[in-house]
Amino acid sequence: MLILPGSDGWSESENFRILEIAKRFIEAGGLVAAICGATVALANMGLLDDKKHTSNGAGFLNMFCPEYKETDNYIDKPAVRDGNLITAAATGALEMTKLILEYLNVFGEDTLEHWYAYFSTGNANEFFAMMHSLQK
């Protein structure tokens, strides 16, 4: 699995190598998760072509990637998974993490739902429900 953090530096030449690795990961079936500015880098490489994806709003990718034409595949959600690619808006870190945990099958469905509920609300009852579900 490869996580590409948000940054406005993805267009700098020193980052091209990791973007090539991300491309190979995706092509080989490895999981790649990108958030915020990293989604622009993937769009610039054509890696969002024919994939459901998200970013920081429908016009964000067009603003920084004039060649971007995948607006039909853009989903206006905090985070989206299409196969082995997860994309997220800057505000979608929690949702991206949930999709990663789900993809990697880290928790059972019940535990994952309590995990998400706890971290999205801070409700201590969800923490205890999560811990209880881990003991099953």
N, C-alpha and C positions, 0 to 999 in steps of 0.2 A: 504494500500500500504506500502511496505517495500523497502527501498533503502539501498543497501550494498555498502559502499564506497570502493574504491581501497585501498589495504594495503597488506603488506607482512606478516601481523600478523594473518591472518585468520586461520593458522594452530595451533595457541596457544589455549590451552584448555579452557581458559576463553571465547573464542568466539564460542565454540561449541553450547552453548545454543541458541544464535541468529540464528545459522545455522539450528538448529532443528525447530525453529520458522519459518524460511524461507521455509523449507520443508513443514511444515503444511500450511503455506499461499498458496503455489503453489498448493498443493493437494486440498485445500478448494476453489480454484478459485480466491484467492487474487493476486494482482499484486506484483511481485518482480522484482526489477531492480538491476543489479550488474555490476560493472565496474572494469576493470583492475584485480587486485589480487583477488577480490571477485569472479570472474568467476572461478578461480582455486578451491576455496573452494566449489563452486557448482558442479564442475566437480568431485572433490574428493568424494562428497556425491552421485554421480550418477544422480544429478538433471538436467544435460544437456543431459542425455541419451534420444534419440528419440526426441530431440528438436532442431530446428534451433537455432544457437547461434554464437557468435563471441568472440574474446578476443584480445590479443596483438600479433596476428600473428598465423598462423596455428601450428607452433611448440611450441608455448608458453605453451599451456596446457599440451602437452606431456612432456615438460621439468620438470614441477612441479607436474604432476599427471601421473605416469607411467601406471595406469590402464585406462587412457582415451583412448577410442577407437572410438569416435564419429566423426572422421574426415570427414565422408560423410555429416554430418549435420553442419559442420563448414562453415560459410559464411564470406568471406573476405570483411567486411564492417565495418565502425566505430561503428555502433550499429545495433542490430537486435532484432525484436520482434517475438516471436512465442507464440501465445495465451497470457497467463498471465505472461510470462517471457521475460524480456528485458535484454540483455547483451550488454556490450560495451567495446571497447578497451580503453586504457588510454587516447587516443586522441579523443574519441567519446562522451565527455560529452554533447556537444551541441546537437548532434544527439539523444543521449539517452533522454535528456530532451524533445526534440520534440516528441519522441515516447511516453513518459509518458503523456505529455499534450494531445496528440492525443487519447491515450487509455482512459484517464479520461474525454475526451470530454470537456476540459476546454475552448477551442475556437472553433468557426466554422472553416471549412476547409480554407476559404479565409484568415481569420485572422491569422490562424496558419502558412500559407505559407508566409504571410508578416512578421510575428514574426521571423520565421526562416531566411528569407532573410535579415532582419535588423540585427539580431545578428550574422549572418555569414559573412556579408559584411560591416556593419557599415553605409550603405547607408541611410541617413536621409529620403530620399523619401519613403523608405520602412517603416520607423517608422510612418510617416504621413499616409501612406496607411493603416497600421495596425490600427491606431487610428480611421481612417475614417470607416474601416470595423466593428469596435466595435459599432459604432453608428447606424448601419443598423438594 
